[in-house]
């Protein structure tokens, strides 16, 4: 190593505390910005180049750098995302957080080299306000990161000692991973579009056009369709309503023959009054002052099962589906059947 490189290495030793301070600041700024923007990522990593690593770099091309501030990767940060389109979102975020050195930044995704998949990172050279030294920010997906790590550990990138037949297979795998990366992003976009369509159909009351699935049922529940019944039931004892998730009723509703949200709405309309009558019979002689927000939907399902001749066995299946197989479910089914046995809907032909 020549004298100039030795001087740069000494400057690095003196500036090490500054780089450590920058590392803490960069980590904090990135994590806070990701949380603020609602972005979930695989990892946020930062590292400071070791003295040994820097010495090796200077031994090869120390004359390229006039001062230590010309070396832009002593501090490095990396954000690993789940989706390719999140790379661009985080890049836009970084442009607001840091001063970007556009001349030395590079978007390797645009190089389109045959074996470039694992190296398709977006590399920004950034500067923190108030600091003389720059740092490198890499943005890549989880699959890109995994592939780059595999290449690095196995020496695939050079291809010098890898027979051609193996390199061909390696590059085919890289292509498959690139397709998978793109497909994950496309699928997420299509699912989000589907959810927006479902929400619009629910808002417009076009419930028969919406198949009953998890997303559709959640959108339906957001309209709080069982609130009116729950409030009527709560008024029996002037009880407080405790909110609980209703998504677990999705499986039960499907087993009751509901294929669309329209079917769920008709089920509610058909059995709402009898569900209230059952609740009045259940609560009328008690001092219960807290009820679950599931009581309305639960009683609708119970009335439906009994009205269709399901009896105690049908109620037992219902409680097993809701609560898992438990010995208490049989007692609950017996009690519920007795509570409902004298109500008018049980005697309808």
N, C-alpha and C positions, 0 to 999 in steps of 0.2 A: 504494500500500500504506500502511495506517495505521500509527501508532506501535506499537500492540499487536502487529501482525503483524511489524513490524521487530524487536521484542523477541524474539518467538518464533524468528525467523530467526537472531538472534544467539545465542540459547540452543542452536539446532541446531548452529551452528558450533563452540561450545564442547563440545557433547556428541558430536561426530562420532567421536572416538576410542572412546567407549563403544559406539556403534553398530557400529563396526568390530570391537571385541572380541566383542560379541554375535553378529555375523555369523559369526565363526570358530567360536564355541561352538555355535551352532545347526547349522551345517553338519556339524561333527564329531558332535554328538549324533544327528542324523538319520541320517547314513551308518552310524554304528556300530549304531544300533538296527535299521536295515533289514537289515544283514548278520547281526546276531544272530538276527533273526526269519526269516531265509531269504527275504526279499522282494526280488525283482529288479524294478527300475523303469527307466523310460526315462531319467529325469534327476532330479537334485536341484539346484535353482537357488536362489541367494540374491542379493539386491541391496539397496543402500542408496539411498533416494531422493536424487537430486541436489539441490543448492541451488536450481538453476533450476526444477526440478519442484516443489519445496516452495514456492518463492516464488509460483508460479502458483496453487497450491492455496490459499495464504493470501490471495492477492489476491481470490479468489472467495468464500471463507468463513472468513476468519481469525477473525472474531468468535465462531465456533462453539467455539473451543478456548481454554480458560483458560490452560493451560500446555502445554509441548511433550509432556508425557506423555499428554495427551489425544489426540494424533495417533497412531493405532495402526498405520499402514502405512509409517512411515519405513524400518523394516527389513521386508523382505518375503521369504518363503521359499515355494518351490513344489516339490511333488513330482508328477511326471508318471508315471502308472502305465500298464501295458499293459491291465489289465482293470478293469471297473467295480467288481467286488466287492473288489478290492485297495484301493480308496479307503476302504471301511469298515474294513478291517483296519488300514490305516495310521492312520486316524482314532483307532481304539481305542489304537493304540500311542502316538500323540501325547498322548492324554489321560493316559497314565501318565508321560510325559516332562515335560510342561509344565502350568502352571496355566492353565486355559481360562477366558476371559471369555465366559461363555455369553450374556450380555445382548447383546454386540456381535458375536458369531459368527453366521454364517448358512449354512444349507444350501440353496444355490440350486437344487439338484436337485429340491427339493420345490415350487418355484414353478410349474412346468409352464406356462411361457409359450410361445406359439406358436413364437417364434424364439429360444428360450433355449438350444438345444443346446450351443453353444460357450461358454456362460457358466454351465454346470451345475456349477461347482466347489463344493466344500465349503470354506468360509472359516472358519478358526478364528483368533480373537484370543488370543494366548498371552503368557505371561510366563515368563521364565527366573528360577529362584531366584536371589536376590541382586541383581536389577536392577530399577530403577524403571520403565524403559520397556517397553512391550509391542511385539509384532511380529505380523504377519499371516502365517498359513500357509495356502496354497492347495493343494488336492488335486484333481487332475483326470486324466482319461485322455489318452492320446496323441491320439486322434481329436478329443476335445474341445479339446485344446490347439491342434491344427492348425487346426481350424475357427475358433477364437477369433482366431488369428493372421491367417487369411485375412480375416475380418471387419474386424479392426483395420486391416489394410493397405489394404483396398478401401473402407472406409467403409460396409459393408453394414448395420451395426447401426442407424444412424440412419434409413436408408430415405428420407431427405429428397429426395435427388436420383436415386433409383433408380426407374425406371418400375415400375408394379405387376406387369406380366407377368414382369419379371426377379426381383422380390422373391418372387413365387410359386415360381419355379424354384429360387431360393436356399433357400427354406424347405423345398421338397421334398427337396433334397439334404441339408439338415440332418436331416430325418426319416430318410433312408436311413442316414446316419452313426450316428444314435442306435440304429437297429435293428442295425446292424453291431456297435456297441459292446456291446449286450446279447447278441447272438449269440455273439461271441467268448467272453464269460464263460460262457454256457450250454454251449457246446461244450467248454470246458475242464473244467467241472464233470462233464459226461457222460463225457469221456475218463477223468477220474480215477475216476469210479464204475466204468467198464469195467475199468480196471486193477485196482481192488480186487476185482472179481468174478473176474477171471482169476487173481489171486493166491490167492483162496480155493479156486477149482476145482483149481488145481495142488496146493495144500496137502492137499486132500481126495482127490487121486489121480484126479480126474475128467478125465483128459487128453483123452479122445475128445470131450469137450464144448467144447474150446478150439481155435478155429481158429488155424492157425500164422501169426502175424504178428510184427512186431518186439517189441511189448509182451509177447505171450505167450511168445516164445522167451526173452526176458530173464528173465521169471519162472521159466521152466523151468530156465534156467542157474543161477539163484540157488540151486536145490536141488542143484547140483553133480552132475549125473547121470553124468558121465564120470570122476569122481575115482577110483572103484574101478579102472577099466581103466587109467587113467594111472599109478596107483601100482604096478599089476602090471607095466606096461611099464618104469617107472623102476627096478624091482627087478632087471631083467635085468642092468643095469650099475651098480646102486646109484647111479643118476643123480639129480640135483636137477631138480625140475620148475619151469620158469619160466612164470609166469602170462602169458597173452596173451588178448585178447578173442576170443570165439567167435562174435560176432554176424554176422560176415561169412559164416558157413556157412549162414545163413538161405536165401539164394538157391539154394545148392547143394541143400539139403534139399528145397526146393520142386521143383527140377528132377528130383529123385529120386522124386517122387510123394508127398511128405509134405504132407498138407492140414491135419492136426491135430497137437497135441502127442502124442496117442496113437500116431499114425503114426511120430513120431520115436522114441518109447519102444520100439515094436515093431522098428524098424530097429536100434536099439541092441541089443535082446535077441537078434535074429536073427543079427547079424554080429559080436557082441562077441568070441566065442572065436576066430573066424578073424582078426579085427583084431589080437588078441594074438599069434597065430601069425605073422602078417606082421611085426609089430614085433620078435618074437624073431629072425626071419630077418634083418631089417634091422640089428639092433643086436648080435647075438650075437658077431660077429667084429670089433667095434669097441671102442674105449675111450671112447666118447662119454659124458661125465658130466653133461651138461645136456640136457634135452629140453623141448619146448614142451608146455604144457597142452592144446594142440590135437591132440596126436598120436593120442589115442584116437579122437576124433571123425573126424579125417582118415582114419585107417585103416579105420574103419567105412564111410565113404563110398567109399573105394577098393575094399574088398571087395565092397560092394554093386554098384558099377559093373562090376567084373570078373565077379561071379557072374551078372549079368544079360546078359553077353555084350558089354559095352561096349568091351572091348579097349583098345588104345593110343589110339584116337581118343576114346573115352569119358574116358580118363584125361587126355588133352590138354585136352578141354573143361573138365574139373574143375579142373585147375591154372590154366587161363586165367581161369575164373570167380573163383578165389581170389586170384590174383596179378596179374591183368591180362595182356594179351597180351604175351608175352616169349619171345624165342628159346630161353631156358633151359628153358621149360616142356616143350618137345618132348623135350629130353634127360632131364628129370625123369620124364616119362611113360614113356620107353623103359626107364629104370633101374628104375622101380617095377614095370613089367610083368615084367621079368626076375626081380626079387626074388620076385614072386608066382607065377611060372610053374610052379614045382614043388610048390606047396602044395596040399593036398587039395581045398580049395574050388574050385580051378580045374578040377578033373577031375570035379566032380559033374555028373550029367546033369540 
